[in-house]
């Protein structure tokens, strides 16, 4: 099994084991995933209002996106296993404080959620991307990222089931939420030990520094060249095509996976049972299936942007019937099927968002910086998409009107994403032909 997996991922047995440890470190996301399963108990456990929780999540998102740009370059010079372990410990300790303490002041919660954005995204995610990208050559990038995305999906499904189980066996919903919060915080801290033992100390480092004096000199040099590294990344066309395509894909992803369910409930009167089944399929099963299939298919293309552009076209094609279908109960099943297909396509695209950068053969010593800048562009919708879609729903005269507007936006962003992906394909082809 290990040999087959290594061959599929394009790495050796040691690299495969490292890959699994890196991928499993995504347990860092489990703490905030509680809100997606038991939102109200989680909010009450924190002792905040809906508006305050929205503000806290916005703080985390702000630190996340701008942290990519401000801190991503630093991670090209840090020890990978120590960064991941530090993120897990830092996140876990702060999460534990929220789990065991009640009636915390808003200023403390604000700092805590800012730290979540720092440890769980700004310092963590570019390191994971760099590590995954450096495990194999450009040919196997789609396999690496798609398998990793499938593992994240499977872990998310498992975490959701554990959260629901803890809720069911606890005396009160708030107690269930706090139990889950404690368990996931402890898991992060424990897994940091696994990271320190499972990832080689010299992973992706071609040489060690000879002395502390040399290390200090190198760090000083890197600090002064951080702006230059970011500027160099911004001058790479592949960063812009990948980042802007991801921005389009992420906007579509937010609409298809977050707002489809409430729109179906408001427009078609979806029952609670139907909503539960739909939600389980849409957020639990589809991500796993889509990621594995997408990575497998992407390997059949000369480069991933060609496959991504086709996914965007398919996404646009799904949005058209959703715009024109009458909002009557008789069309409910059809709309549920089409929206599930749309979500499947969005998950398939998400699995290989940043594969083009690996295929462009960006050097390992620049990978974190390049990934950070691309992530900064790609995840910008976390600022504007949620307020935009929420405003559309609140201010539309009817839910059917909001439904059509949102899927029209999906149509437009999908077309734009296809265009950026085609440009990315041409960049990769041009570079490959230059060195062939």
N, C-alpha and C positions, 0 to 999 in steps of 0.2 A: 504493500500500500504506500509506504513511504517512497519507494523507488518510483512508482507510477506518478505520485503527486509531484515529486522532484522533477521528473521529466516533463510533466505538463506545465509546471511553473518555470522551467528553464533554469533550475538551480540544483545544487547538490543537497545531500541529506542534512548537512549542518545548516545550510541556508534555509531549507524548508522548516526545520525546527525553529530557527530564528523568526521566520515569517509567521508561524503560528503564535509565537509569544507576542510579537508585535501586534498582530491582529486581535488577539484576546485581550490586549490592554484596553480595548474599546469598552471594557466594563466601566471605564471612567464616565461613560454617558448614562449609566443606569440610574444614577441618583435623580437627575432631572427628568428621566423618562417616566418617573412615577406620575407626573402631572398629566401625561397622556392617557393614563389608565384610570386613575382615581383623582381627578383634578380637584374636586371639592375637599376631600379629606386632606390632601397635600396642602392646599391653600390654608385650610383651617389650622393645620399643624404648624405652619409658619406664622400664623396669626396676622395675616394680611388680607386686604380687600382684593377684589379682582383688578382694580385699577393699579393698586400697589404691586401686585404680582406682575402685571404687564410692564410696569416701570422697571422692576428688577430684571426681568428677562431682557428688556431693552438695554439696560446697563451691560448685561453680559454680552449681548450682541454687539454693542458699541466697542467694548474692549476686544472682542473677538476679531471683528473686521479690521479695525485700525491697528490692532496688535499684529496682524499678519504683516502689514506694511512696515511697522516700526521695529518689530523684533524678529521677523523671519530670517533676516540675513545673519543674525547672531548664531542661529542654530547650525549654520554651515561649519562652525568652528568648535562646537561643543560635543562632548561624549554622548552618543545617542542613548545608550542604556541608562546613563545617569539622568539625562533630561526626562525620559519617560518615567523613570522611578520617582524623580522629584515631583513631576506633575501628579502622579498617582497619590503620593504621600500628602502633598499640599492640598489637593482637592479633597482627599479623604478626611483629613483633619478638620478642615472647614465644614465639610458636610456633616461630620460627626457633631460638631458644635451646634449646628442647626437642628440635628435630630434629638439631642438630649436636653437642650435648653428651650424653654418656652417664653413667650412674651418678649422676644428680643426686640430692641429698638430698630427703627427703620434704617438708621445710619449704619448699624452693624450689618443688617441684611444687605444693604447696598454695597458695602465693602466685600461681603461674602460673595455676592453674585458677580461683582467685578473680578474677584479672584477665580470664580468659575470660568469666566471668559478668558482669563489669563492662563490658568493651568489646564483647562479642558479644551481650549481651542488655540489661542495665539501661540503658546509655547509647545502645545502638544501636536496639533494637526499637521503643521508643516514638517515636523520631525517624522511623523508616521509616513507622510507622503514621500519624503526623501528616502527613508529606510526601505519602503516598498519599491520605489523606483530603482534603487541601487542594488537590489537582489538579483537582477537578471538583465539581459540585454533588451534592446528595443522590440525585438520580435515577440517577447513574452510579456510585455507590459499589460496587455489587455487581460491575460490570464491572471496575473498577479492581482491587479486591482479589482477584477470582477469576483474572484474567489474571496478576497478580503471583504468586499461589500456583502457577499452572500453570508459570510461568517458574522458580520455585524448584524445582518437581518435576522439570522438564526438566534444570535445572542439576545437581540431585542425582543423577539418572540418569547424566548425563554424567560427573560426578565419580566415581561408583562404577565406571563402566567404565574410567576412567583409572587408578583405584587398582588394579583387577584387572590391567590391562595392565602397570603398573609392577611389580606383584608377579611376574608371569609372566616378565618379561625380566630381573629382578634375580637376582643369584647366590644370595641367601638371602632368606627371607621378611622377616627384620628389615631387611635392606638395602632391600627393596621398600617397607616401611613408612616408613623414614627418607627415601627418595627422594620419596615422596608428601608427607610432612610438609614437606620443604624446598620442593617445588614450590608447594604451596598457601600456605605462608607468603610466598614471593616474590610470588605472584599477588596476595595482599591488598595488599602494599606498592605494587606497580605500579598496581593498580586505584585506589588512593587518588589518584593523579595524574589518572586519568580522572574521578574524582568532582569534584576541584577545578576541572577544565576543563569538565565536562559539566553541572554544576548551577549555575544563576545565583547570584551572590553575594547577591542580594536576594530569593531564592526564599521566598515566603510572608511576607516582611517588607514592610509597607506603607510604611515610612519608615526612613531611616537615622538614626543618632544624630549630632547635629551636632558633638560634640566628645568628647574623652576624659573631660572633667569630667562631661558629661551622662551618658555611658555608665556612669561609676563610680556616679553617683547612682542611675541606674536599676537597676543590679545590686544595690546596697545595698537599695533598696526591694523588689526581687524576693526577695532572700534573707530579708528579714524577713516576707514575705507567703507564703512557701512552705507553711507549715502551713495558712494560710487557704485557699490554692488547693486543697490536698488535701482539706480539710474541705468546701469547696464542691463538689468532685467527688463526695465521699461522700454529699452531700445530693441528688445527681441520681438519681432512680429508674432512669433508663435505664442508668446505670453498674451498678447492682445486677442488673437483669434480664439485661443483656448478660454481665456477669462471671459470674453464677451459671449461666447457660445454657452459657457457654463451659466452666466448671468441669465440668459434666455431660458436655459433648461431649468434653472432653479426657480425662476418665476413661474414657469409652467408646473413644476413639481409642487410648489406651495399651493397653487390653485387646485391641482388635481388630487392632492392627498389631504389637504386641510379643509378646504371649503366645499368639496363635492358632497360630503355627507350632510352638512346642514342645509345645503341647497336642495338636495333630494328630499330631505325631511319636510322642508317648507313648501316645496313645489308639488310634491307627490304624496305627502302625508305618510312618509315611511314610518312603520311601526318600530317600537323599541327593539323587538326581537329581530326584525329585518335589519335594523341599524347595527345591532351587535354582530350579526353574521357578516354583514357587509364590511364593518370595521375590522373584524378579524382577518378576513380575506385581503382587504385592501392594504392594511398596514403590517400584517404578520406573515402571510404566506407569499404574497406577490413579490416582495423585495428579494426573498431568497431565490425564487424561481427565476425572476428577471435577471438578477446579477449573474447567475451561472450560465444561463442561455446567452446573455449578451456577450460575456467574455469568450464563450466558445465560438460564437458567430464572428466576433470581431477578429479572431485569429485567421479567419478565412480571407480577410481583406488585406491588401498591401499596407494599409494604414488605417487606424481607427476612425479618423474624421470622416471617411467615406461611409462607414457604418453609422456613425453618429448623425450624419446628414440625412440618411435614410430614416433613422428613428424620428428625427424632427419632422420629416415629411409625413410619416405615419401618424405622428401626434397631431399635426395640422388636419390630416384627413379625418381623424376621430372627432375633432372639435366641430367640424362642419355639421354633421347630423345632430349633434347636441345643441347647436344653435337653432336649428330649424324644427326639431321634433316638438310637437305640441305637448304642453305640460298637463297631460291628463293621466289619470290613474292607469288607463289601458296601456300606456307607454312606459310604465315604471320599470318593468323587467328589461326592456330594450335599453333604457337609459342606464340601468345598473350594470348591464353587460358592457356597454360602450365605455362607461366611466372606469370600469375595472380594467379594460384593455388600455385605456388612456393611462391609468396609473402604472400598469405593467410596463408601458413604453417609457414612462418617466423614470421608473426605477432602473430600467435597462440602460437608459442614458446616464443616470447618476453613477452607475457602477464604473463607467469609463470616462468620466468628466476630464480627468487630467492625464490620461494615457498619452495624448498627443505630445506632451512635453517630454515624456520618456522616449517616445519614438523619434523625436527631434534630436535626441542624443545630447541633452544638456549635461555638462560635466557634473560629477558628483559633488565637487566642492562649491558648486553654484546652485545645486538642486533645491535646497531649502529656500533660498532667496527667491528663485524663480517661481517655485510652488506658492510661496507666500504672496507674491504680487498677483499671481493668477487667482489665488483664493480670495484676495482682497476684491478683485473685480467680480469674481464669480458669485460671492456671497453678499454682494451689495443689496440684493433684493430682501435680505433680512431686515433692512431698514424701511424700504418703501412698499414692498409687496403686501405685507400684513395690514398696514394701515390703509393701503389703497383698496384691497379687496373688502376689508371690513367697512370702509366708507361706502363702497358700491352697494353692499348688502343693506346697510342701514338707510341709505338715502334713496334707494330705488322704490318706485311706487309699489311694485309687486315683486315677489320672489322670482317670478318668471323673467322679469326684466333684468334683474341682477344676474340670473342664470345665463342669459344670452350675452350680456356684456362681458362677464368673466370668461366665457368660452370664446368670445371674439378676441379677447386679449391673448388667450392661449394660442389661437390661430395666428395672430400677428407675431408673437414672440417665437413661435415654432418656425415660421418662415424666416425670421431674422437669424435664428440659431442655425438653420440649415445653410444659410448664406455664409455665416462665419466659419462653419465646419468645412465647407467647400474651400474657403480660403486657406484654412489650416492644412487641408489635404494637399493643396498646391505647394505650400511652403515645405512640407515634408518631402514631397516628390522632388522638388527642386534641389533640396539639400542632398537627398539620396543619389540623384543623378550626378551631382557635382563630385561626389566621392566614389562613385562606382567606376 
